Amino acid sequence: MIKDHVYLRGFNRSYTNWYYHGEHLPNDPYPLGKRGVDDIEGNDFDDYPLDLLNEAQEEFLNDPEKFDNFLSDADKPLFDGCKKLRLPTMVKFYNIKAENGVSDKCFTQFLAAFKDILPFANCFPESTYEVKKTLNSIGLKYEKIHACPNDCILYRKEYADMNYCPTCGLSRHKVNKSKENRKLIPQKVMWYMPLIPRLKRLYRSAEHSENLIWHETKRVKDGKLRHPADSQAWKKVNYINPEFKSEPRHIRLGLSADGVNPHRSLSSRHSSWPVFLVMYNLPPWLVMKRKFNMLSLMISGPQQPGHNIDVYLEPLIDDLIELYENGVQVYDGFKKEFFNLKAVLLWTVSDFPAYSNLSGLSTKGYEGCPICCTNTSARRLANGHKMCYMGHRRYLPANHPDRRKKKAFDGTEEGDMAPLPLSGEQILQQVQLVDFKYGKTQEK
């Protein structure tokens, strides 16, 4: 259809540059900071590494000498007379490695070969270990949390020192068939990237800090839906919590989760679940940029967690509660001051099966609509053996002619009125009435 339209009507001649698809306008009305070699080549994976060091100063408070060494590395050219610096080159090469899935062994061989090509007195890294050791110091840390293979618990807090699951009795570690004393290997691991340090790092950058208040300072406020700040959810948070509204630097987040197959094979049933957080304070053209989409959790497979995903969300929920109720002290690089940062989760974005897992409600069967619940108009097809959701005419005005049509629909007239959608509090009450036990071996 698109091809036919192009052939018949021609291409839109007014199209010159499309800023939202990554093209740069001659007079960019929204300068987004430095545009170095990385921006020219279309890579938006990170800021200039000197900016990364400035944002990471908090990590070096206990060792200022180490930070001075990193600054000297950032300013050090690869060799005498070279305009390329050591640290930016390492960041760029490692990004290529990560994007293309290059193994550590192959990357080490490549670095060694490239080092030999350069002039003799050069400071180019010669191993993957050397690159990782440098970049890990300015990067953000993550936590590896052991989990029960049956998704019963996470081995943290009161379960941190346990070796067996208190719910199903399964061992925390894999069985070592060898008699040698080898390192204990956990049966299942979840990776958690703490939210609070990442927000602190963002606000240390003057550029990011300024962009995070764009919704208040530069957004067009004409009553039209131009930004999530114009949505009902955003306005409801402002109404419920006026203190939250008074500080535009407070973060509004959205959560997205879904299963992926990392093995790139359709025949494999492996399903790992990443959980992302999106910051809606940013301008629309930055919200979906990769650097601002925060991977918060990675739940390893091979089976999807299902309704037990609540177990894995515990660390993230703890951080969100802390951010909403108490807040954390954060340095604002734009206004050059400390302030108490708070955050709220506005909504979740997912497909219908994942929506069922996150909400704890059913999205199939006779009560397949999580909004209508018991008022869902459902019918099972006798021949197709599938559930069919009808009752759409209930949402028409009472005197609409389509309500009286029989042959065009299911042979009946529609006299019922549209059900009132349940509020969030009512849905929460229904979920709390269910005596749910986590774990695959438990009866649900």
Secondary structure as GFF3:
##gff-version 3
##sequence-region A 1 444
A	DSSP	alpha_helix	2	9	.	.	.	ID=ss1
A	DSSP	three_ten_helix	19	21	.	.	.	ID=ss2
A	DSSP	alpha_helix	37	40	.	.	.	ID=ss3
A	DSSP	alpha_helix	49	55	.	.	.	ID=ss4
A	DSSP	three_ten_helix	57	60	.	.	.	ID=ss5
A	DSSP	alpha_helix	64	75	.	.	.	ID=ss6
A	DSSP	alpha_helix	86	100	.	.	.	ID=ss7
A	DSSP	alpha_helix	104	117	.	.	.	ID=ss8
A	DSSP	alpha_helix	128	138	.	.	.	ID=ss9
A	DSSP	beta_strand	143	146	.	.	.	ID=ss10
A	DSSP	three_ten_helix	157	159	.	.	.	ID=ss11
A	DSSP	beta_strand	189	192	.	.	.	ID=ss12
A	DSSP	alpha_helix	195	204	.	.	.	ID=ss13
A	DSSP	alpha_helix	206	211	.	.	.	ID=ss14
A	DSSP	alpha_helix	214	217	.	.	.	ID=ss15
A	DSSP	three_ten_helix	228	230	.	.	.	ID=ss16
A	DSSP	alpha_helix	232	240	.	.	.	ID=ss17
A	DSSP	alpha_helix	242	245	.	.	.	ID=ss18
A	DSSP	beta_strand	251	257	.	.	.	ID=ss19
A	DSSP	beta_strand	273	279	.	.	.	ID=ss20
A	DSSP	alpha_helix	284	287	.	.	.	ID=ss21
A	DSSP	three_ten_helix	290	292	.	.	.	ID=ss22
A	DSSP	beta_strand	293	299	.	.	.	ID=ss23
A	DSSP	three_ten_helix	306	308	.	.	.	ID=ss24
A	DSSP	alpha_helix	309	312	.	.	.	ID=ss25
A	DSSP	alpha_helix	314	325	.	.	.	ID=ss26
A	DSSP	beta_strand	328	332	.	.	.	ID=ss27
A	DSSP	beta_strand	337	341	.	.	.	ID=ss28
A	DSSP	beta_strand	343	349	.	.	.	ID=ss29
A	DSSP	alpha_helix	352	359	.	.	.	ID=ss30
A	DSSP	three_ten_helix	365	367	.	.	.	ID=ss31
A	DSSP	three_ten_helix	373	375	.	.	.	ID=ss32
A	DSSP	beta_strand	378	380	.	.	.	ID=ss33
A	DSSP	beta_strand	387	389	.	.	.	ID=ss34
A	DSSP	three_ten_helix	392	395	.	.	.	ID=ss35
A	DSSP	three_ten_helix	401	404	.	.	.	ID=ss36
A	DSSP	alpha_helix	424	433	.	.	.	ID=ss37
###
